[in-house]
Structure formats: C-alpha cells, structure tokens
Amino acid sequence: MTILMFVAGLVLLVAGADILVRGASKFAMSFGISPLVVGLTIVAFGTSAPEVAVSVGAALQDKTDIAIGNVVGSNIFNVLFILGISALITPLLVNAQIIRQEVPIMIGASFLLLAVSLDGSLSIVDGLLLFIILIAYTAFLIYQSRKETGITKQEYSELSNRPSWSDKKPVQILHIIAGLVLLVLGSQWLVSASVTFAKYFGVSDLVIGLTIVAAGTSMPEVATSIMAAIKGQRDIAVGNVIGSNTFNILGCLGLSAIVSGNTGLAVSENVINFDIWIMIAVALACLPIFAAGHQISRVNGIVFLFYYVAYTTYLILMSQNYSMDLLNSIMLSFILPLTIIAVTVVFLRHKTTNDTVN
C-alpha cells in the first residue's frame, strides 16, 4: 500500500503540474499577457510545482528534513542527472544569457540559502527574504522580455495561440483548480509514503528527501528537458533546469519557511556542512562547463551522471552508518577537487582552441 501511495502521489503531482501550467498559461494570455512572459514565468516555474507542494506540505506536517532535502536534492538531481541524460541524447546548446545571467543568479541563490541556514533554521523572515527576491527576479524577467526581438515573440505566439477547447476562461479556471487539488493531494500521499519508507529502511527523512522524493518531484523537469533534447530544442533543456533550480530555492523554501510558523524550518548540520556545499559545487561547475563552447557535450553528460551516482552512493552508505569521517574525507577531499581540476582543464582547453583558431 505504501508503494502504491507513493506512485499514486507522484502521478498526481506530475499530472497536477501539467494541468496547472496549461490552465494558468492560457488564463494569463487571455488577459493580454505576452506569451513570452508566460513562458519565462508560469511555464518555467510550473515544472517546480511538485517541489513546492511537497516542501510546503512537509513543512505543515513538521517534516522539515523532507522539506529541505527535497529542494537541495532536486537541485543536485536536476543538473547532474537531467542534464547528464539530456546531453547523452544530444550535446546541449547553452544560450549566452544563461551563462551571463541565469547561472550566476542560481549560484547567488545557492550561497544565499547557505547564509540564511547557518543559524540552523529558516525563519519566517528568511522565507520572506527569499520570496521577495523571487518576486523581484520575476519582475526583472518580465521587464527584460520586452527587449526580446519580434521574431522570438512571434515564435512563442505561434506555439501558444493554436486553437484549443481550453481557450474558454471557465475551462482555464477549472484547469487551475484541478491542478492545485491534484498537487495538494499528491504531495500529502508522497510525503506520507516517504516517511513510511524511511522508517521501514531505517534511514532518515533527510536521506529520503534528498533521493527518492527529490527525484520524484523532478519528474516534470525530466520530461521537459529530455523531450526538448529529443526535439532539438536544446537550449530549452538547459534553461528549464537552471530556472527551476533558482525557483526551488527562492520559491519552494521561501514559502515553506513562511508557512512553518514561529518555529521555522530546522536545517540539520549534515545539510549545512555537506549537502548544501555539494549543491553549490554543482552550481559553480555549470559556469565554466557551459562557457566552454556554449554547450554540454556527451563527455560532460557522462561526468555529470558519474558524480550523481557517487553522491547517491554516499547517501546510501551514510544511511547504513558507515564512517562519516571517511566518507566526508573522500567526497570533500578527493571528488570535489577533482571536479575543480576537470572543469578548469575543460575551460582552458576551449580557450586554447579559440586562441589557435583566431
């Protein structure tokens, strides 16, 4: 029954996110909002709706480790697994704006999360700060979208203005309501099943949140990025992941901290001393790898997948009470420096190639 509840909760989350995005997008455009703006905001953030539902639901149930682990684990999963798999399908192009703007913002949000977590909790004030920054970031995207070329706007319009039975406002509102209901119900089932799994396997809520829940709530990003890669929309595959990661930190944890009340969201020492640093390292690695040729090659994809397997293996060994000092020493003293060296070599090799060509 627990497995069925978990699977059913996951299905409801994915279906709810899809229905919500469809209804909200059509509803927004019916009021004259630019399709481009809708694409940059509602559609991009909509893929993170499962993370929001689960983290907020976990916070309300006082399962703070799942709320935190879900976001941190999802951000690691999004870059290492989703971009790794997508790059194996086809090398992914990286838009210059993502390198100059979106990745630095994701990195900044990651460091901000670390800063506000150092006292061991995310308070309501911390949550408000994160959410206000999200609102400012969204407003900036809307302002920036006005500068887009007419060709880009026309492409979005052609994609979104296809006749559909969902063009009617009552249907759009029904979509929004149905999507929210499915998200709430799915999150409750998923969190309940995850807690049962944790107790059965003798692992912590944090480990379950960082692995099973994180991967499960990232299914919309998986589907979006892989389909974009298959269809040749390779820049969308990358942008979807980077945008979702930023929203996860600012939106998911912001809202979760706000609804947690005066107690706030407790952040465990393991997350502060290790998992957030892995998330930051992954975010930092994106900058030189993306800049090297403005693409993620298949080799980079394999490296990403290797590191995700290494990280997951670490979590499993940790849950089995292996020596923490030894595991932390391996991860922080070997794998992370190796990553920095590999990234530096890729960047310098690309720079040398460009200099030779020029």
Solvent accessible surface area in square Angstrom, and as a share of the most:
residue,aa,sasa,rsa
1,M,177,0.79
2,T,38,0.22
3,I,114,0.58
4,L,118,0.59
5,M,71,0.32
6,F,23,0.10
7,V,74,0.43
8,A,35,0.27
9,G,0,0.00
10,L,36,0.18
11,V,89,0.51
12,L,33,0.17
13,L,0,0.00
14,V,52,0.30
15,A,36,0.28
16,G,0,0.00
17,A,3,0.03
18,D,67,0.35
19,I,48,0.24
20,L,30,0.15
21,V,25,0.14
22,R,146,0.53
23,G,2,0.02
24,A,20,0.15
25,S,11,0.07
26,K,40,0.17
27,F,59,0.25
28,A,10,0.08
29,M,36,0.16
30,S,47,0.31
31,F,128,0.53
32,G,68,0.65
33,I,79,0.40
34,S,39,0.25
35,P,29,0.18
36,L,6,0.03
37,V,15,0.08
38,V,3,0.02
39,G,19,0.18
40,L,50,0.25
41,T,12,0.07
42,I,52,0.27
43,V,63,0.36
44,A,25,0.19
45,F,30,0.13
46,G,8,0.08
47,T,14,0.08
48,S,0,0.00
49,A,11,0.08
50,P,0,0.00
51,E,0,0.00
52,V,29,0.17
53,A,16,0.13
54,V,0,0.00
55,S,0,0.00
56,V,28,0.16
57,G,10,0.10
58,A,0,0.00
59,A,9,0.07
60,L,121,0.60
61,Q,74,0.33
62,D,112,0.58
63,K,62,0.26
64,T,22,0.13
65,D,45,0.23
66,I,0,0.00
67,A,0,0.00
68,I,4,0.02
69,G,0,0.00
70,N,0,0.00
71,V,0,0.00
72,V,0,0.00
73,G,1,0.01
74,S,0,0.00
75,N,3,0.02
76,I,0,0.00
77,F,8,0.03
78,N,0,0.00
79,V,1,0.01
80,L,10,0.05
81,F,61,0.25
82,I,1,0.00
83,L,0,0.00
84,G,0,0.00
85,I,46,0.24
86,S,0,0.00
87,A,0,0.00
88,L,66,0.33
89,I,66,0.33
90,T,27,0.16
91,P,32,0.20
92,L,0,0.00
93,L,84,0.42
94,V,5,0.03
95,N,75,0.38
96,A,36,0.28
97,Q,48,0.21
98,I,14,0.07
99,I,21,0.11
100,R,175,0.64
101,Q,29,0.13
102,E,22,0.10
103,V,0,0.00
104,P,54,0.34
105,I,53,0.27
106,M,2,0.01
107,I,18,0.09
108,G,39,0.38
109,A,6,0.05
110,S,1,0.01
111,F,85,0.35
112,L,44,0.22
113,L,2,0.01
114,L,14,0.07
115,A,59,0.46
116,V,20,0.12
117,S,0,0.00
118,L,115,0.57
119,D,112,0.58
120,G,27,0.26
121,S,33,0.21
122,L,0,0.00
123,S,42,0.27
124,I,56,0.28
125,V,110,0.63
126,D,22,0.11
127,G,0,0.00
128,L,82,0.41
129,L,77,0.38
130,L,0,0.00
131,F,59,0.24
132,I,106,0.54
133,I,60,0.31
134,L,10,0.05
135,I,99,0.50
136,A,60,0.47
137,Y,19,0.07
138,T,28,0.16
139,A,56,0.44
140,F,90,0.37
141,L,9,0.04
142,I,61,0.31
143,Y,116,0.44
144,Q,40,0.18
145,S,2,0.02
146,R,171,0.62
147,K,143,0.61
148,E,55,0.24
149,T,83,0.48
150,G,56,0.54
151,I,126,0.64
152,T,37,0.21
153,K,73,0.31
154,Q,105,0.47
155,E,105,0.47
156,Y,72,0.28
157,S,30,0.20
158,E,105,0.47
159,L,107,0.53
160,S,28,0.18
161,N,100,0.51
162,R,153,0.56
163,P,129,0.81
164,S,47,0.30
165,W,181,0.63
166,S,14,0.09
167,D,69,0.36
168,K,141,0.60
169,K,84,0.36
170,P,99,0.62
171,V,28,0.16
172,Q,3,0.01
173,I,78,0.40
174,L,116,0.58
175,H,26,0.12
176,I,39,0.20
177,I,94,0.48
178,A,37,0.28
179,G,0,0.00
180,L,90,0.45
181,V,86,0.50
182,L,41,0.20
183,L,9,0.05
184,V,84,0.48
185,L,63,0.31
186,G,0,0.00
187,S,3,0.02
188,Q,83,0.37
189,W,89,0.31
190,L,0,0.00
191,V,1,0.00
192,S,50,0.32
193,A,1,0.00
194,S,0,0.00
195,V,17,0.10
196,T,63,0.36
197,F,28,0.12
198,A,2,0.02
199,K,157,0.67
200,Y,173,0.66
201,F,123,0.51
202,G,60,0.58
203,V,25,0.14
204,S,55,0.35
205,D,36,0.19
206,L,6,0.03
207,V,10,0.06
208,I,6,0.03
209,G,0,0.00
210,L,2,0.01
211,T,22,0.13
212,I,65,0.33
213,V,0,0.00
214,A,0,0.00
215,A,24,0.19
216,G,5,0.05
217,T,0,0.00
218,S,0,0.00
219,M,62,0.28
220,P,14,0.09
221,E,0,0.00
222,V,21,0.12
223,A,55,0.43
224,T,50,0.29
225,S,0,0.00
226,I,39,0.20
227,M,92,0.41
228,A,5,0.04
229,A,3,0.02
230,I,105,0.53
231,K,135,0.57
232,G,49,0.47
233,Q,77,0.34
234,R,68,0.25
235,D,60,0.31
236,I,86,0.44
237,A,0,0.00
238,V,0,0.00
239,G,27,0.26
240,N,16,0.08
241,V,0,0.00
242,I,1,0.00
243,G,13,0.13
244,S,0,0.00
245,N,3,0.02
246,T,2,0.01
247,F,23,0.09
248,N,0,0.00
249,I,0,0.00
250,L,2,0.01
251,G,0,0.00
252,C,0,0.00
253,L,0,0.00
254,G,0,0.00
255,L,54,0.27
256,S,0,0.00
257,A,0,0.00
258,I,49,0.25
259,V,57,0.33
260,S,21,0.13
261,G,28,0.27
262,N,154,0.79
263,T,120,0.69
264,G,7,0.07
265,L,0,0.00
266,A,56,0.43
267,V,9,0.05
268,S,37,0.24
269,E,131,0.59
270,N,67,0.34
271,V,1,0.00
272,I,21,0.11
273,N,92,0.47
274,F,9,0.04
275,D,2,0.01
276,I,1,0.01
277,W,112,0.39
278,I,8,0.04
279,M,5,0.02
280,I,3,0.02
281,A,27,0.21
282,V,15,0.08
283,A,4,0.03
284,L,80,0.40
285,A,12,0.09
286,C,0,0.00
287,L,62,0.31
288,P,31,0.20
289,I,10,0.05
290,F,0,0.00
291,A,26,0.20
292,A,13,0.10
293,G,35,0.33
294,H,83,0.37
295,Q,65,0.29
296,I,0,0.00
297,S,31,0.20
298,R,115,0.42
299,V,104,0.60
300,N,15,0.08
301,G,0,0.00
302,I,101,0.51
303,V,51,0.29
304,F,7,0.03
305,L,32,0.16
306,F,117,0.49
307,Y,26,0.10
308,Y,28,0.11
309,V,94,0.54
310,A,19,0.15
311,Y,5,0.02
312,T,33,0.19
313,T,62,0.36
314,Y,6,0.02
315,L,1,0.00
316,I,94,0.48
317,L,55,0.27
318,M,22,0.10
319,S,20,0.13
320,Q,103,0.46
321,N,138,0.71
322,Y,119,0.45
323,S,63,0.40
324,M,66,0.30
325,D,119,0.61
326,L,108,0.54
327,L,14,0.07
328,N,43,0.22
329,S,57,0.37
330,I,78,0.40
331,M,11,0.05
332,L,68,0.34
333,S,79,0.51
334,F,124,0.52
335,I,18,0.09
336,L,35,0.17
337,P,54,0.34
338,L,73,0.36
339,T,25,0.14
340,I,115,0.59
341,I,106,0.54
342,A,40,0.31
343,V,15,0.09
344,T,63,0.37
345,V,68,0.39
346,V,47,0.27
347,F,82,0.34
348,L,95,0.47
349,R,166,0.61
350,H,50,0.22
351,K,104,0.44
352,T,85,0.50
353,T,72,0.42
354,N,62,0.32
355,D,83,0.43
356,T,108,0.63
357,V,119,0.68
358,N,152,0.78
